[in-house]
Every structure is written in C-alpha cells, then in structure tokens.
Amino acid sequence: MRWKIRRNGHDPRQIDLLAILALLILIVAAYHYFAYRPEAPGNTAFIVPSQSVKW
C-alpha cells in the first residue's frame, strides 16, 4: 500500500500509528502503577495509648 498523503490532512495510517503508540504507553504506565508496591518502613514504633487518660 502506497503512502497517500491528502492535501487536507494526514495519512490515516499515521493516525493509527499514533493511536498504537498511545495505547502502548498507556499499558506500560498502568502496569507500573499497579505493580508498584511501596515498602512499609521497618523501624516504625507503635505507640500504645495510656489506659488512664483523663479528659
């Protein structure tokens, strides 16, 4: 299939190529977003509240 560049716009295949690239970027970004697991800090201390709190 030859390139048929129209006077009034782009070749439809260029739009398809841009759509495919956008989908690939979206898939990679979604994978990184859902695969990322932040590590909990290992040196946190749990503060136990006092049982004799007087308000």
N, C-alpha and C positions, 0 to 999 in steps of 0.2 A: 504494500500500500504506500503510495507516494504521499509526501507532505503536500497538503493543500491549504496553504495559508490564505485565509479570506481577507478581503480588504477591510471589512468592518470588525474584525476581531481575531481571536487566536484559533489555532487548530484545536479541535475537540480532544485530540489525544494529549495535548499539553494540559488541559484541564483534568483529564483522567489521571495523568501522571502526578499532578499536584495533589489530587484527592488521595491517591495511593500513598504518597509520602506523608500527608497529614494523618492518615489512618495509622501508618506505621509509627509515627511519632506519638500518637495518642496511645497506642497499645504499649509501647515501651514506657511511657510516663505512668500509665495505670499499673503496669507490672511493678515498677519501682515504688509506687505509692503503696500498693497493697503488700508487697514483700518486705517492706522496711519494718523492722521490729526494734523500737528503741529499747536499750538496755536499762533496767532499773538500777539505780545507784546501789552499790553493795555496802556502803558504810552508813546507811541511814539508821537512826535510832528511833525507836518507838517510845513516845512519851506517854507514860501511864498517868492519867489524871488522878489527883488525890481523891480519896473516898470521903474526906471530911471537908468538903467545900462548903463554906457558909456564904450565902448571898446576902 
